[in-house]
């Protein structure tokens, strides 16, 4: 039952982010259609006037969009470490759905700036996403290493119920 509820909620999250949230918060939308030849065609829509987009809402959207797959990767790693392979299906599906949203919106934003002829802004987007993912990965890595060293220093009675090996 837990598996089914998670799958339904992940599907709803994918649909809402793809079709509603991106259009309202950042003025972007993407879709994948199959043409008459059987080829996949990615189509991108954007609001021509980006002045109506509030930066605070935009930052929340992009942070959540990039944070979701990273959070699911952490859950997947936890399932691997704890040898809970039967639950690994949920993070795998979540990573697939959220990563497709990341890719779609990244390409949509790049396409928007390319339509405007503003290649400099398109490179700023690319640099921003690259620096954001690098910074987030660095912080997660530092947190994992510091947590490993804090438990290895003999901090066995920290209330977490973990045992040092």
URCOR-V569263 format. One record per residue. N is the residue number from 1. RES is the residue in one letter. SS is DSSP state (~ for helix, > for strand, _ for the rest). PHI is phi in radians with two decimals (none if undefined). Layout:
N,RES,SS,PHI + N,RES,SS,PHI
This chain:
1,X,_,none + 2,X,~,-1.08 + 3,X,~,-1.06 + 4,X,~,-1.11 + 5,X,~,-1.11 + 6,X,~,-1.09 + 7,X,~,-1.11 + 8,X,~,-1.13 + 9,X,~,-1.17 + 10,X,~,-1.12 + 11,X,~,-1.13 + 12,X,~,-1.13 + 13,X,~,-1.08 + 14,X,~,-1.02 + 15,X,~,-1.13 + 16,X,~,-1.15 + 17,X,~,-1.12 + 18,X,~,-1.20 + 19,X,~,-1.80 + 20,X,~,-2.06 + 21,X,~,-1.08 + 22,X,~,-1.10 + 23,X,~,-1.20 + 24,X,~,-1.38 + 25,X,~,-1.54 + 26,X,_,-2.18 + 27,X,_,1.24 + 28,X,>,-2.16 + 29,X,>,-2.66 + 30,X,>,-2.34 + 31,X,>,-2.69 + 32,X,>,-2.11 + 33,X,>,-2.12 + 34,X,>,-1.89 + 35,X,_,-1.42 + 36,X,_,-1.13 + 37,X,_,-1.42 + 38,X,_,1.58 + 39,X,_,-1.51 + 40,X,>,-1.38 + 41,X,>,-2.19 + 42,X,>,-1.58 + 43,X,>,-2.07 + 44,X,>,-2.18 + 45,X,>,-2.11 + 46,X,>,-2.63 + 47,X,_,-1.34 + 48,X,_,-1.14 + 49,X,_,-1.73 + 50,X,~,-1.43 + 51,X,~,-1.25 + 52,X,~,-1.41 + 53,X,_,-1.44 + 54,X,_,-1.47 + 55,X,~,-1.17 + 56,X,~,-1.10 + 57,X,~,-1.15 + 58,X,~,-1.11 + 59,X,~,-1.12 + 60,X,~,-1.10 + 61,X,~,-1.07 + 62,X,~,-1.16 + 63,X,~,-1.11 + 64,X,~,-1.18 + 65,X,~,-1.13 + 66,X,~,-1.45 + 67,X,~,-1.31 + 68,X,~,-1.07 + 69,X,~,-1.12 + 70,X,~,-1.16 + 71,X,~,-1.13 + 72,X,~,-1.20 + 73,X,~,-1.13 + 74,X,~,-1.09 + 75,X,~,-1.08 + 76,X,~,-1.12 + 77,X,~,-1.11 + 78,X,~,-1.08 + 79,X,~,-1.10 + 80,X,~,-1.15 + 81,X,~,-1.14 + 82,X,_,-1.48 + 83,X,_,1.04 + 84,X,_,-1.72 + 85,X,~,-1.18 + 86,X,~,-1.18 + 87,X,~,-1.60 + 88,X,~,-1.18 + 89,X,~,-1.14 + 90,X,~,-1.13 + 91,X,~,-1.08 + 92,X,~,-1.12 + 93,X,~,-1.15 + 94,X,~,-1.11 + 95,X,~,-1.12 + 96,X,~,-1.09 + 97,X,~,-1.20 + 98,X,~,-1.24 + 99,X,~,-1.20 + 100,X,~,-1.18 + 101,X,~,-1.16 + 102,X,~,-1.05 + 103,X,~,-1.09 + 104,X,~,-1.08 + 105,X,~,-1.28 + 106,X,~,-1.08 + 107,X,~,-1.17 + 108,X,~,-1.13 + 109,X,~,-1.19 + 110,X,~,-1.11 + 111,X,~,-1.12 + 112,X,~,-1.05 + 113,X,~,-1.24 + 114,X,~,-1.19 + 115,X,~,-1.12 + 116,X,~,-1.34 + 117,X,_,1.37 + 118,X,_,-1.77 + 119,X,~,-1.15 + 120,X,~,-1.08 + 121,X,~,-1.17 + 122,X,~,-1.10 + 123,X,~,-1.23 + 124,X,~,-1.10 + 125,X,~,-1.07 + 126,X,~,-1.08 + 127,X,~,-1.15 + 128,X,~,-1.10 + 129,X,~,-1.15 + 130,X,~,-1.18 + 131,X,~,-1.20 + 132,X,~,-1.14 + 133,X,~,-1.19 + 134,X,~,-1.14 + 135,X,~,-1.11 + 136,X,~,-1.14 + 137,X,~,-1.12 + 138,X,~,-1.12 + 139,X,~,-1.15 + 140,X,~,-1.14 + 141,X,~,-1.08 + 142,X,~,-1.09 + 143,X,~,-1.13 + 144,X,~,-1.16 + 145,X,~,-1.19 + 146,X,~,-1.16 + 147,X,~,-1.17 + 148,X,~,-1.14 + 149,X,~,-1.27 + 150,X,~,-1.22 + 151,X,~,-1.39 + 152,X,~,-1.36 + 153,X,_,-1.41 + 154,X,_,1.71 + 155,X,_,-1.46 + 156,X,_,-1.51 + 157,X,_,-1.81 + 158,X,_,-1.67 + 159,X,_,1.50 + 160,X,_,-1.64 + 161,X,_,1.28 + 162,X,_,-1.71 + 163,X,_,-1.99 + 164,X,_,-1.28 + 165,X,_,-1.71
